[in-house]
Amino acid sequence: MRELRVLVVAGDPDLAEQVRQCISERQPPVTVQWLKDVAVALARVGGGDIDALVIDTATNGASGDGLPDLLERLREASQRTQTIVVSGSHDWTADLRRIAAAVPRHEEPHGARPAARLGHIPKLIGFLGAKGGVGTTTVALNTAFALGEKRGAVLAELGSGNDTLALRVRTTAKLRWPPGAALDGLWSVRENSGLRVALAQDIFAPETVTGELEAMCTEADYVVLDLGSTVTQLVKYTLPRLDALGLVVDMETLSVECARRVLTTIAQPDVCPRGSIGVVVVNRASLACPFSVDDVQRLTGMPVLGAIPSAGDLCSAAQKARRPVVNFEPESIAAQSLVQVAFSLAGM
């Protein structure tokens, strides 16, 4: 049974929830992504794997005389996508159910091995910082650790070039990779038997990285990528291959503005992730900061997957012990928030 992918373009994220409820009886669960920005939506449709597109006529840029032009641009972006325009006089829910029913369902033969181990490709989850110092590596590490406790996971650092992961976890045995490879191999993590860590070397050919990861991760269900805070050539090559991207943002004006610029950069058709995009808010700002989570969601036009509360002392103590927060103090609010982020991205 093939997964159904639905993209919702609307100013109000509640429309995405209406879409989920409309086709909630379909199995497996439908992947519904909400986007506010029309330009990002056009780039996302260009990826070619969207089955249905729900557009709210009240969306900025999709109303009045601009609607026919938008629909024409969407048809040019993808011949496969079936567009649904939401309006008071149109039964869009019936059209959506019809499209859902038309997606082929392929049942596994009785006694067949799970597909996860036949030609298995792990789910790629990336974290990109809106700017430096927002906590991208911390969020990526805790996400990989949380997923590794349930399923096999690999964490790869592709952004900083300083191998900071080696200073944050206690590693043991290493599966070496041949000299000249982009990655130096897979390191085991003492506190988590399901997690491996891969550190990038000098990368001269970005196109080799994802292939190496897939070759090294035949037993992993998730590959978590720390992409740093700069959209380098390596990051540009990696983004279109992601199944989910978390944009890490601090709750303050400069960080949110940087996030908006990053979203504009990755809205290009050849750079936009093929999967869902969401924001992870790390609250490192002062108490006087006027921003709220709702403000971040409104200004970025992206759903907030989770908000990590201020926990400077806890994070410092965990780093000193070379353990992720979710392992160092799992009952803390910060740890529980990080676990929520991990499984929100895994389910996108």
N, C-alpha and C positions, 0 to 999 in steps of 0.2 A: 504494500500500500504506500503510494508516494505521498510525501508531505505536501500540504496545500499552503502556499505562501500568499498572503494578502497584505497589501500596502494601503494604509489609510492616510490621506493627506487632508488635514483639518486643523483649524485653530483650536478646537476643543478636544483634548485626549479622551473624553468620555465616548466619542464616536467609535474609537478602537474597541472599547469594552462592549459596545452594542454589537459590533461585528463579531466579536468572540462569542457572545451569547446567541447570536443568530445561527451560527454553525457549530455550536458547542457539541452537538451529538456526533460529529464526524470523528472517526478514529483513524490514525493517531491524531493528537491535538494539532490544531491549525497554528501556524506561525503568523502572528499579526504584528506588523510594525507600524508605529505611528510616527509621522513626520509633519512638522508644521511648515517648513520652508519648501516652497515649490521647486526651487532650483536644485536642492538636494534630492527631492523626490524624482525629478527628471533624470538625474545621474543614477539614482538607485534603480529606476526602471530600465535604464540602459544596460544593467547587469544581465538582463534577460531571463531571470528565474522567478519573476513575479507572475502569479496566476490570475490575480484579480486586483484591481485598483479602485478604491473607494474614495471619491473626491467630494468634500463638502463644498457646496456652492458658495458658502459664506467665507471660505478660505481666502486669504489675501492673495490676489493674483489669479483666482479661479472664479471670479464672479462677473456678472454683467457681460460686457462686450469681450472681455478677455478670456471667457470660458472656451469658445470655439477654437481660438488660437492655441490655448493650452492643450486641448484634446488632440489637435493636429500634431503638436510637438510630441505628445506622448505616443501617438501612433507611429511617428517616425523613429522614436527611441526604441520601440519594441513592437514587433508584429505579433508576438504571442500574448501579451497582456490584454485582458478583456476589461475595459473601463466601465465603471459604474458611477454615474453622477447622482449624488444624493440631492433630492429636492422634495418639497412637500407633496408634489403631485405624482411622484415616481415611486413605484414599489421596488426599491432597491434590494430589500431583503429577499424577495423571491428570486431576483436575478442572481444574487450571491449564492443562494442555496442551489440554484441550477448549475452554476459554475462549479461549485464544490462537488456536486454529484457527478459531473462530467470528468473530473480528474481520475485517471486510471487507478485501479486498486489491484496491486499484485500481491497475492497471498503466497507465503512461503510453503513449499511442499512439506508434508508431514515428515517429521524426523530430521529436517534440514538443520544444519548448524546455524547459529545466529549470524546475521549479516555483518555484525560488528567485527567478526573475525574472518570474513571472506573478502579479500581485497580491501581490508579495513583501512580507512583514512580517518584519522582523529579529527575531532572538531577543533577548529582554530579560533581561539579567543585572544584578542589583542587589547592592550591598554596603552593609550597615548595621553601624555600630559598636555594640558592647555599651555603650560609654561613650566620652567624648571622649578623644582622644590615643592610641588603640590602633593607628592606622596605616591607617584605612579608605581615605583618599584615595590613599595610597601603593600599597595593594593594588589598588584600582580602576584607577589609572593604569597600573601594570605589566601587569595583566590585559588592558586594552584595547590596550596597545602590542604585547603578545605575539600577540593575536588579529589585530591589524591587519597584522602581518607575513605572515600566512597568508591572511587573507580581509579584506574590507572591514569596518571597525569604527568606531563613534562613541562617544566618551566624553562624558557629560554630568554636570555637577556640580549636584546639586539640594539638597544638604544644608547646606553651610556658609554660603552667602550672601556669602562673602568673595572669590570668584573665585580661590581658591588654585591652581587648575590653570594659570592664566595665568602663575604664578610658577614652575611646575615643568617646563614644556616650552617649547621655542622654536617659536613659531607664525609662519606667513607669511600667505598670502592668506586672505581671509575671504569667505564667501558670506553676504551680509547677509539678515536676516529683517525683515519689515515692522515699523515702530514699533508698540509696544503688545503684541507677542508675548511669551510667557513666556520664550523663549530668544532670545539676541541674534544667533544665526547659527552657521555652521560655520567653524571655523578649521582650516587645514591645519597639519600638524606636519612640521618640516623633516626629521627623521631617519626618518620613516615615511610613505610615500606612501599607505598603505592606511588611515591613521587620521585622523579628524577630531575636533575638540573643540568641544562646545557649552557655553556658559556661561549659567546662569540669570539672568534679570533679576528685577525685583520681580514676584512671582507672586501675582496676585489671584484667578485662576481655575485651580485645580490641574487641572481636567478637560481643559484645553487642552494640557497638556504632552505626554502620550503621543501625541496626534494630531499635534502639531507634529513630534515626533521621527520618527514613521512617515513623515510627508510629506517630511521633510528627509533621510531615510535610505533612499531607494529603492535605492541601490547598496550598502548595507551589509548584511552578514550578521549582525552583532552590534551591539547597543547596550548599553554598560556604564554603569550609573548609580551615581554616588557619592551615597548617600542620607544621609550624615552620621551622627550618633549620637543623633538625637532623632526619635521617631515623630510627626512633624508631620502636619497635614492633608494636605499634599502627599505625604508618604511613605505615609500610609494610603490615599490614592487610587491610588498607584503600585503598592503591594505586590501586590494581587490580579492585576495584569497581568504579573507577572514569571514568566519561564520557569525561572529559577533565582535563589536568594538565598544569598549568602554572609554569614554573621554573623561579623564580625571581633572576636576575643577576645584579650586579653592573658593570658599564663599566670600569673595571680595571682588570689587569692581574690575581691577586689572586682569585678574584671572578669567572672569567671565568674558571680558572683551577679547582676550587672547583665544578663548574657546570659540567665540564666534568667527574669528579669523581662520582658525584651524578648520572649522566646518566648511567655510567658504573654499578653502584650499582643497579639501578632500571631496568636494562636490563634483569635481571633474569626472567625466565618465570613465576615464582610464585609471582613476585612483580610488573611486568610491568603493567601500567594502560591499561585497555581494550579500552580506547578511545584515543583521540589525545593528543600529547604533543607539547608545544610551549614555547618559551622563552619570558619573559617580562623584558625589560631592564630599570633599574632605574638609571638615570645618576646622581650619587652623587660624581663623581670623579672630580679632579681639571681640569682646562682648559688645562693644559699641558699633560693630558692623551692622548696617541697616539691611543687609541681604537676608532673604529667606530661601528655602528650597523652592517654593513656588516662583519666586523671582528668577532663580536660575533656570528653571524649566521654561518660563515665559520668554526670557531673553535669548536663550539658546535655541528654542524651538524643538528641543529634544526631551524625551521622557527621562526623569531622574530614577535610576535603578536603585539607589540607596544613598543615604547620608551617613557618613562616619563622624561621630561626635569627637570633640576635642579630647585628646588623650595623649598629650605630649610626654608626660612622665611614664606612662605605660609603654608607649612605643620605644622610648629610650631604654627602659629596662629590658624589654624584649630583644632589642638590637644588641645590647651588651651581652645577653645570654645566648645570642645567635639562634633565636627561636622566633617564629612568627607569632603575632599577637593571638591568633586563634588557637595556638598550642600553649602559649605561655600563660594566658589567663582566659580560658575559653568561656567563662561565665560573665565576663565583662560586657558592657553594652557595645563597646567598640568591636570586640570579637564577634558578637552576634550580628552586628551590622555588616561586617566584612563577609561573614558566611552567607548572609542574605544576598549580597552583591554577587557572590560566586555562583550561587544557584540560579539567580535571576539571569545572568549571562549564559549559563549552561543551558537554560531552558529556552533561550531566544532563538 
